[in-house]
Amino acid sequence: MPTANDVTGFLFSMAPKEMKMDFDNVGFLVGRGDRDTSRILVSLDITNDVISEALEIGAGIIVSHHPLFFTLQSVTDSDAVGSKVVRLLEGSISAICMHTNLDAARGGVNDALAAAAGIAGRGSGAELISEEGRLASGEVFSYGRVGVLERSTGFLEYLVMLKAALNADGLRFHDAGHDVHKVAVVGGSGGDMLDHAIRHGCDTFVTADIKYDAFLKARERGMNLIDAGHFCTENVVTKVLAEKLQVEYPDADVYVSQRHGQVVRFC
């Protein structure tokens, strides 16, 4: 059965630490590295509900996308983050987080989002939206993808497809009045990469947490712009991670969280 050290090493082989942004905190963050487990829970975040879920199913490791913490000065039950760390330790649960390195990695967040957006098969076929960095091996990486649909699609039809593919409660958007063909995607907060999508000649950009100025620029440039929500544009990777972990550790049981869901609601 895998240990937290084993799982961390495997995930870093898929999404190298060198791909993370400077501010980020990724890897094995909480727990014992040498304790093996027969059950792993995958979730976008480590919330109290997710910890309860792990305790109920007997998971010894939670693998999440968003880090449980970025900086930590104390661990007590008197604050929200510290109390979760205490619960994890008391429950003998390790926490492993793969964040912006997983955004950039092939087969990670943005390839999963590209597949959901209809511009690539999972893990392949989408072009990098930019060159954010380069590994020692020479591999270039980026936090977004660009690709084309098999056929041009009306914008409203595309919205319906994307909403279903991402299991989203709602979408915010600007309709530029033309069909969708060449699409750029950035999982999570990617509004600042709009210019990259424009340079690629994309007619549509899908990301999340879009600010007013980006919507205004999209209107002025005649681009369809879709805010599909932070959770929904990134949660697509949890199933991918679970599948990869299950293949790597066939004797373990790997689950995707059923407790964690879209936080934002629409009326």
C-alpha positions as CSV (number, residue, x, y, z in Angstrom):
1,M,0.0,0.0,0.0
2,P,1.3,3.5,-0.7
3,T,2.6,6.0,1.8
4,A,2.3,9.7,1.6
5,N,5.9,9.8,0.5
6,D,5.2,7.4,-2.3
7,V,2.1,9.4,-3.5
8,T,4.0,12.7,-3.3
9,G,6.8,11.3,-5.4
10,F,4.4,9.9,-8.0
11,L,2.5,13.2,-8.2
12,F,5.7,15.2,-8.6
13,S,6.7,12.9,-11.4
14,M,3.5,13.9,-13.1
15,A,3.5,17.6,-12.1
16,P,7.1,18.6,-11.3
17,K,7.5,21.0,-8.4
18,E,9.5,23.3,-10.7
19,M,6.3,24.2,-12.5
20,K,4.7,25.9,-9.6
21,M,4.4,29.7,-9.3
22,D,6.7,31.4,-6.8
23,F,4.0,32.1,-4.2
24,D,2.8,28.6,-4.1
25,N,3.0,25.8,-1.5
26,V,2.8,22.4,-2.9
27,G,3.7,18.8,-2.0
28,F,3.4,16.8,1.3
29,L,2.0,19.4,3.8
30,V,0.6,17.4,6.7
31,G,1.0,14.0,8.3
32,R,3.4,11.1,8.5
33,G,5.3,10.2,5.4
34,D,6.0,6.6,6.2
35,R,2.5,5.4,7.1
36,D,0.8,3.4,4.4
37,T,-2.9,3.5,3.6
38,S,-5.4,1.5,1.6
39,R,-7.6,4.5,0.8
40,I,-7.0,7.8,-0.8
41,L,-9.5,10.7,-1.2
42,V,-9.1,13.3,-4.0
43,S,-10.7,16.7,-3.6
44,L,-10.2,20.2,-5.0
45,D,-9.9,21.6,-1.5
46,I,-9.4,20.3,2.0
47,T,-12.5,21.5,3.9
48,N,-13.9,20.3,7.2
49,D,-16.5,18.4,5.2
50,V,-13.8,16.7,3.2
51,I,-11.9,15.8,6.4
52,S,-15.1,14.3,7.8
53,E,-15.6,12.3,4.6
54,A,-12.0,11.0,4.8
55,L,-12.6,9.9,8.4
56,E,-15.8,8.2,7.5
57,I,-14.3,6.2,4.6
58,G,-11.1,5.5,6.4
59,A,-8.8,7.4,4.0
60,G,-5.3,7.9,5.2
61,I,-4.4,10.4,2.5
62,I,-6.2,13.4,1.0
63,V,-4.8,14.7,-2.3
64,S,-6.1,18.2,-3.0
65,H,-5.4,20.8,-5.7
66,H,-5.6,23.9,-3.5
67,P,-3.0,24.0,-0.7
68,L,-4.3,23.8,2.9
69,F,-2.1,26.7,3.7
70,F,0.5,28.9,2.1
71,T,2.2,30.3,5.3
72,L,1.7,28.9,8.7
73,Q,2.8,30.5,12.0
74,S,1.0,28.3,14.5
75,V,-1.2,25.2,14.6
76,T,-4.0,25.4,17.1
77,D,-7.7,24.7,17.1
78,S,-8.4,28.4,17.6
79,D,-8.2,29.3,13.9
80,A,-9.8,27.8,10.8
81,V,-6.6,26.5,9.2
82,G,-5.0,25.3,12.4
83,S,-8.1,23.4,13.4
84,K,-8.1,21.5,10.1
85,V,-4.4,20.6,10.6
86,V,-5.2,19.4,14.1
87,R,-8.2,17.2,12.8
88,L,-5.9,15.7,10.1
89,L,-3.2,14.8,12.6
90,E,-5.7,13.4,15.1
91,G,-7.3,11.4,12.4
92,S,-3.9,10.1,11.1
93,I,-4.6,11.6,7.7
94,S,-1.9,13.0,5.5
95,A,-2.5,16.0,3.2
96,I,-0.8,16.3,-0.2
97,C,-1.5,19.4,-2.4
98,M,-0.6,19.9,-6.1
99,H,-1.6,23.4,-7.2
100,T,-0.1,25.6,-9.9
101,N,2.3,22.8,-10.9
102,L,-0.8,20.7,-11.7
103,D,-2.3,23.6,-13.6
104,A,0.8,23.6,-15.9
105,A,1.5,19.8,-16.2
106,R,0.4,17.8,-19.2
107,G,-2.5,15.7,-18.1
108,G,-3.3,18.2,-15.4
109,V,-5.9,20.9,-14.8
110,N,-5.8,22.7,-18.1
111,D,-5.7,19.6,-20.2
112,A,-8.7,18.3,-18.3
113,L,-10.4,21.6,-18.8
114,A,-9.5,21.6,-22.5
115,A,-11.1,18.2,-22.9
116,A,-14.3,19.4,-21.2
117,A,-14.3,22.5,-23.4
118,G,-14.2,20.4,-26.5
119,I,-10.8,21.4,-27.8
120,A,-8.6,18.4,-26.9
121,G,-8.7,14.8,-25.9
122,R,-7.7,14.4,-22.3
123,G,-4.0,15.0,-21.8
124,S,-3.1,15.8,-25.4
125,G,-4.0,17.9,-28.5
126,A,-4.1,21.4,-27.0
127,E,-1.5,24.0,-27.6
128,L,0.2,26.0,-24.8
129,I,-1.3,29.4,-24.4
130,S,2.1,30.9,-23.5
131,E,5.6,30.0,-22.3
132,E,5.5,30.5,-18.5
133,G,8.6,28.5,-17.8
134,R,11.0,25.7,-18.9
135,L,12.2,22.7,-17.1
136,A,15.9,21.6,-17.0
137,S,14.9,18.9,-19.5
138,G,13.9,21.7,-21.9
139,E,10.1,21.1,-21.6
140,V,8.1,24.3,-21.9
141,F,5.1,24.7,-19.6
142,S,2.1,27.0,-19.4
143,Y,-0.9,27.7,-17.2
144,G,-3.4,27.6,-20.1
145,R,-4.3,25.9,-23.4
146,V,-5.6,26.8,-26.9
147,G,-7.4,24.5,-29.3
148,V,-10.2,24.3,-31.9
149,L,-13.5,22.6,-31.8
150,E,-14.3,19.8,-34.3
151,R,-16.9,22.1,-35.8
152,S,-17.9,25.7,-35.2
153,T,-20.7,26.0,-32.7
154,G,-23.2,28.7,-32.0
155,F,-22.3,30.5,-28.8
156,L,-25.5,29.7,-26.9
157,E,-25.2,26.1,-27.9
158,Y,-21.6,26.1,-26.7
159,L,-22.7,27.6,-23.3
160,V,-25.2,24.8,-22.8
161,M,-22.5,22.2,-23.7
162,L,-19.9,23.7,-21.4
163,K,-22.2,24.1,-18.5
164,A,-23.1,20.5,-18.6
165,A,-19.5,19.3,-19.2
166,L,-18.3,21.3,-16.1
167,N,-21.4,20.5,-14.0
168,A,-21.8,24.2,-13.4
169,D,-24.7,25.8,-11.7
170,G,-24.3,28.9,-13.9
171,L,-22.0,30.8,-16.2
172,R,-21.2,34.5,-16.5
173,F,-20.4,35.5,-20.1
174,H,-20.1,38.1,-22.8
175,D,-21.6,37.1,-26.2
176,A,-19.6,38.7,-29.0
177,G,-22.3,37.7,-31.5
178,H,-20.3,35.0,-33.4
179,D,-19.8,31.3,-33.3
180,V,-17.2,29.4,-31.2
181,H,-14.3,27.7,-33.1
182,K,-10.9,28.6,-31.5
183,V,-10.9,28.5,-27.8
184,A,-8.5,29.4,-25.0
185,V,-8.9,27.9,-21.5
186,V,-7.3,28.7,-18.2
187,G,-8.4,26.9,-15.1
188,G,-9.1,29.1,-12.1
189,S,-8.4,32.8,-12.0
190,G,-7.1,33.5,-15.6
191,G,-8.6,36.8,-16.6
192,D,-5.1,38.3,-16.7
193,M,-4.3,35.9,-19.6
194,L,-6.9,37.4,-21.9
195,D,-4.2,39.1,-24.0
196,H,-2.6,35.7,-24.7
197,A,-6.0,34.4,-26.0
198,I,-6.3,37.5,-28.2
199,R,-2.7,37.0,-29.6
200,H,-3.6,33.4,-30.5
201,G,-6.6,34.7,-32.5
202,C,-9.1,32.9,-30.3
203,D,-12.8,33.8,-30.7
204,T,-13.6,32.5,-27.2
205,F,-11.9,32.4,-23.8
206,V,-13.0,30.2,-20.9
207,T,-11.7,30.9,-17.4
208,A,-12.9,32.0,-14.0
209,D,-13.0,35.0,-11.5
210,I,-13.2,37.4,-14.4
211,K,-13.1,41.1,-13.5
212,Y,-15.1,43.9,-15.1
213,D,-12.2,45.3,-17.1
214,A,-11.6,41.9,-18.8
215,F,-15.3,41.7,-19.8
216,L,-15.0,45.3,-21.2
217,K,-11.8,44.4,-23.1
218,A,-13.5,41.3,-24.5
219,R,-16.4,43.4,-25.8
220,E,-14.1,45.9,-27.4
221,R,-12.1,43.1,-29.1
222,G,-15.1,41.1,-30.2
223,M,-14.3,38.0,-28.2
224,N,-16.7,35.6,-26.5
225,L,-15.7,35.5,-22.8
226,I,-17.0,32.9,-20.3
227,D,-16.5,32.8,-16.6
228,A,-17.3,29.2,-15.7
229,G,-16.4,29.5,-12.0
230,H,-13.2,28.7,-10.1
231,F,-14.4,25.4,-8.7
232,C,-15.9,24.1,-12.0
233,T,-12.9,25.0,-14.2
234,E,-10.5,23.2,-11.9
235,N,-12.6,20.3,-10.3
236,V,-12.4,18.5,-13.7
237,V,-8.9,17.4,-12.6
238,T,-10.0,15.4,-9.5
239,K,-11.4,12.5,-11.6
240,V,-8.2,12.5,-13.7
241,L,-6.0,12.4,-10.6
242,A,-8.1,9.6,-9.1
243,E,-7.8,7.5,-12.2
244,K,-4.0,8.0,-12.4
245,L,-3.6,7.1,-8.7
246,Q,-5.8,4.0,-9.1
247,V,-3.6,2.8,-12.0
248,E,-0.4,3.5,-10.0
249,Y,-1.7,1.9,-6.8
250,P,-4.1,-0.9,-7.9
251,D,-4.3,-2.4,-4.4
252,A,-5.6,0.9,-2.9
253,D,-9.1,2.3,-3.1
254,V,-9.1,5.8,-4.6
255,Y,-12.2,8.1,-4.2
256,V,-13.2,11.5,-5.5
257,S,-14.9,13.6,-2.8
258,Q,-18.7,13.5,-2.9
259,R,-19.0,16.2,-0.2
260,H,-17.2,19.1,-1.8
261,G,-19.0,21.0,-4.5
262,Q,-19.4,24.4,-6.1
263,V,-19.5,27.1,-3.4
264,V,-21.1,29.9,-5.5
265,R,-24.8,29.6,-6.2
266,F,-27.0,31.3,-8.8
267,C,-30.6,32.4,-8.4
